Amino acid sequence: MNQLTTFDDLQVGARWSSPGRTLTEADLTVSCMTSSDWHPIHADQEFAKGTPIGQRIFHATFCMHVAFGIATHFPNLGNAVIAGLGFSEWKFLQAVFIGDTLHVEVDIVSKRPTSDGKRGVIERRIRVLKQTGDVVQEGVTTMLAAREGNTA
């Protein structure tokens, strides 16, 4: 895990790159089960063989879920993180398949203290890449963190 930092020490422009996570058949089944989306493009290999893509694809929102999980520790604010405030500009750029290995690149694009000065709002640009180096998803997430000396 990367070194613990604070909101005040965090620099706009800071960048992290995560280790990879390979997606499995079990991950695709979990994605279908938790979303209740059993569309044959996800769940039926024979159907998927007949599509232009030629194989089953992951739900884009599952990949987003994995990316947000991977990005949790970038930056590593420890227990200072209070909440995710949302995401914007999120784009699904390429399909993701069983066996693809995803990693994220996280850039700090902005930070600002809240009006009471006790917390800070941080915007991160997250790029999700697969083993080929292709960006498969990207967007901006916003989170709220306690500032040093304050509790969440």
C-alpha positions in Angstrom: 0.0 0.0 0.0 1.2 3.5 -0.7 2.3 5.9 2.1 -0.4 7.6 4.3 -1.0 11.2 3.4 -3.2 14.1 4.6 -5.5 16.4 2.7 -3.1 19.3 3.3 -0.1 17.4 2.1 -1.9 16.2 -1.1 -0.7 18.0 -4.3 -2.8 18.6 -7.4 -1.1 16.7 -10.2 -0.1 13.8 -7.9 -0.4 10.4 -9.7 -0.6 6.8 -8.7 -0.7 3.6 -10.7 -2.1 0.4 -9.1 -1.2 -3.2 -9.4 -3.4 -5.3 -11.7 -6.5 -7.4 -11.0 -7.4 -10.2 -13.4 -11.1 -10.7 -14.0 -12.3 -14.3 -13.9 -15.4 -16.4 -14.9 -16.4 -16.2 -11.2 -16.3 -12.4 -11.4 -18.6 -12.4 -14.4 -21.0 -14.7 -12.6 -21.0 -12.5 -9.5 -21.6 -9.5 -11.7 -24.7 -11.2 -13.2 -25.9 -12.4 -9.8 -25.6 -9.0 -8.0 -27.0 -7.0 -10.8 -29.8 -9.5 -11.8 -28.6 -8.8 -15.4 -28.4 -12.2 -17.1 -28.5 -10.9 -20.6 -26.9 -13.5 -22.9 -24.1 -11.2 -23.9 -22.9 -11.6 -20.3 -24.1 -15.1 -19.4 -24.3 -17.3 -22.5 -21.0 -18.2 -24.3 -22.8 -19.7 -27.3 -25.0 -16.6 -27.8 -21.9 -14.4 -27.4 -19.9 -16.3 -30.0 -22.5 -15.2 -32.6 -22.2 -11.5 -31.8 -19.7 -9.1 -33.5 -17.6 -9.1 -30.3 -17.5 -13.0 -30.3 -17.4 -13.5 -26.6 -19.1 -12.6 -23.3 -18.4 -9.2 -21.9 -18.4 -7.8 -18.4 -21.1 -5.4 -17.3 -19.5 -1.9 -17.6 -20.7 -1.1 -14.1 -18.9 -4.1 -12.7 -15.6 -2.9 -14.1 -16.4 0.6 -12.7 -17.1 -1.1 -9.3 -13.7 -2.9 -9.4 -11.9 0.3 -10.5 -13.4 2.3 -7.6 -12.3 -0.5 -5.2 -8.8 -0.5 -6.6 -8.6 3.3 -6.4 -9.7 3.4 -2.8 -6.1 3.8 -1.5 -5.0 6.5 -4.0 -4.4 8.7 -2.3 -4.1 6.8 1.0 -5.9 9.1 3.4 -6.5 6.3 5.9 -9.4 6.9 8.2 -9.7 10.5 7.1 -12.0 9.5 4.1 -15.6 10.4 5.0 -17.6 9.7 1.8 -17.7 9.4 -1.9 -19.6 12.4 -3.2 -20.2 11.3 -6.8 -18.6 10.8 -10.2 -18.8 12.6 -13.5 -17.7 12.5 -17.0 -17.5 8.7 -16.8 -17.0 7.0 -20.1 -17.2 3.3 -21.1 -14.6 3.1 -23.9 -14.0 -0.6 -24.6 -15.4 -4.0 -23.7 -13.8 -6.0 -20.9 -13.5 -9.8 -21.1 -12.8 -12.8 -18.8 -9.0 -12.9 -18.4 -8.4 -9.2 -18.8 -6.2 -7.6 -16.1 -7.3 -4.2 -15.0 -5.3 -1.5 -13.2 -6.1 2.1 -12.5 -4.2 5.4 -12.8 -5.3 8.1 -10.4 -4.5 11.8 -10.8 -5.5 14.5 -8.3 -7.2 17.2 -10.4 -8.4 19.5 -7.7 -8.8 19.9 -3.9 -10.5 22.5 -1.8 -11.3 22.9 1.9 -15.0 23.0 2.9 -16.4 26.3 4.1 -15.8 25.3 7.8 -12.2 24.3 7.0 -12.6 21.0 8.8 -12.9 18.8 5.7 -11.7 18.8 2.2 -13.1 17.9 -1.2 -10.8 16.0 -3.6 -11.4 15.3 -7.2 -9.6 12.4 -8.8 -9.4 11.4 -12.5 -9.4 7.7 -12.7 -8.4 5.8 -15.8 -9.0 2.1 -16.0 -6.6 0.3 -18.3 -6.3 -3.3 -19.3 -3.1 -5.3 -19.9 -2.8 -4.0 -23.5 -2.5 -0.4 -22.1 -5.8 0.5 -23.6 -8.1 2.8 -21.5 -11.4 1.0 -21.1 -13.1 3.5 -18.8 -12.3 6.9 -17.3 -13.9 9.7 -15.4 -13.7 11.9 -12.3 -14.7 10.9 -8.8 -15.2 13.3 -5.9 -14.6 12.5 -2.2 -14.8 14.1 1.1 -12.0 13.8 3.7 -11.3 15.1 7.2 -8.4 17.5 7.4 -5.6 16.9 9.8 -6.6 17.4 13.4 -10.3 16.9 12.7 -12.3 13.7 12.9 -14.6 12.4 10.2 
